[in-house]
Amino acid sequence: MTVAEALCALAVNGIVVLIVRGVPEVDAAWLFLGTLIAASAVFGVIVCTRLSWLGGRKQDFENAVSLTNPGPVLPTQGESLRRSFDWGFLSLLVVPTLVAALAWEPWFAFWPLALLPDRLSAGIYGLYWERRHNVLLWRGNVAAQPLGKGRFLYSTVRQP
């Protein structure tokens, strides 16, 4: 859903910047695009590590709380997708980048694209990790089994 949120933010930012500032210069775009690609590649690789303070997800996956009876609390696919779209996060993507794009450089309107490689890497690595360990990882809140400190995910054994 972060991809959808980033694309929505990009659409809003792009339209407003084009209306207010016009088409930006192309020279600045190459520098911005190069920096964006380099940073995204680095963080895309870090996702697969244990370096949680830098964005690594492996430790989160390994520390997932295993549910003994997931049936009553496991969200359905549609419910999980609806709950994962966060309007607050979308506004966090739109407002600062729009201010920077209008006040400083129009290419900052594309900053939400910087989140895509990291989040896509995390999703692909998470899917790989789930398949490899035959579990389903998910976020939520189960009163009978709270997550505890340093844990962010639940896990259930994947049914055949």
N, C-alpha and C positions, 0 to 999 in steps of 0.2 A: 504494500500500500504506500510505502514511502515513494516509490516510483510515481504512482498516481499523484501523490501530494506535490512532489517536485515538479511534475509536468503541469499541474494546475497553477503552481506558483510561477513557473516560467511563462505560461500563457498570460496571466495577469500582469506580471512585470513587463513582459515584452510589449504588450499592447499599450500600457501606460507610457512606457519610455518612448516608444515610437510616436505616440501622439504628442507628448510634451517636448522631447528632445530631438526627434527626427531620427534618421538613420545614422548610426555611429560610424566613426572612421574604421577602416579595415585594418590598419597597421596595429592599433591597440588590440584588436581581436586576436592576432596571432600570438602575441605575448601572453595574453590572458588564457588562450586555448592551450598553449604549451605548458604553462604553469598548472593549469587544471588537469591536464592529462598526466603530468609527472606526479602530482600529489595524489591523484586518484589511483594510479598504478601502485604507488607505495602503500597506501592504506588498503587497497584491494588484496595485497599479499599479506599484510599484517593481520587481516581478519582471520586467517587460518592458523594463527599462533596462539600461545597461551598468554601473550602480553595484553591482558585485559585493560590495563591503564592506557594502552594505545589503540584499543578497539578490537583486540583479539577475542574470538568467541569460543575457542576450543574449551577453555576452562568452564565457561557457562554451560556448555553442552554436557560436559562430564559431571558437573555438580547439580544437574537437574534433579528435582525431588521426584522420586518414583511413586506413582499413585497405586494404591492397592486395589481400588474399585473405581476406575475412571468413568464408567458408564453414565452415572447421573450428572457428572460435572463437566464432561468433555464437551466443548462447544461444537455446534454443527458448522459445516464449512461456510454457509452463508452468513451465519451470525458472527463467526470469527472474522470474516472479511469486513463486515459492516462496522464492527467494534474497532477494527484496527485503523480505520481512516480517522485521523485526528485533526479536527478543525483548528485547534490551538497550535499544533505544529505547522499547519499550513499558514496561519497568520504569522508565526515566527519566521517562516521562510519568506513570506511576501514583504512584510513591513521593513525590516532592516535592509534587505537587498534593494527594495524599491527606493528607499531613502538614499542609499549609497549611489544607486544608478542615476537618480535625479540630481543629487548634489555634487557628485564627483565624476564618475565615469559610467557612461551608459552600458558598458559591457558587464557591469556588476549585476544586471538583470538576469544574467545567465548563471549566477552563482548556485542556485538550487541544483543545477546539473552536477555539481561537485559531489553531491550525496549519492548519485546513482551508482557509480562503480563500487563504492564501499558496500552499499546495501544489496546490490545484485550479487556481489561476491559472498556476502554473508548468507544470502538466501541459497545460493548454489552450494556453498560449503555446508550449510545446515541440512540441505536435502541429501547431500552425499553422506554426511555423518549419520543422519537418521537411517538411511538405507543400509549403511555398513553395520550399524549396531542394532538394527531391527526395532527401533523405537520411534515414537512420535513425540516431538518436542512442541510445547505450546506454553503461552503465557496465560495467566489467569489468577484467580484467587479462590482457593479451596479452604474453607474454614476448618475442616477436619484435619488438614495437613498443611499448615502454613509454610511458606517458603523458607523463612529464616534468613539470617544475615549472610550476605554474599551469594545468594541464590536468586535467580531471576526466572527460571523455567521449570515446568513440570515435564515428566516423561511418562509415557505409557508404552507397554509392549505392543508393537504393531500386529494386528490380527491378519492371518493369512487370507 
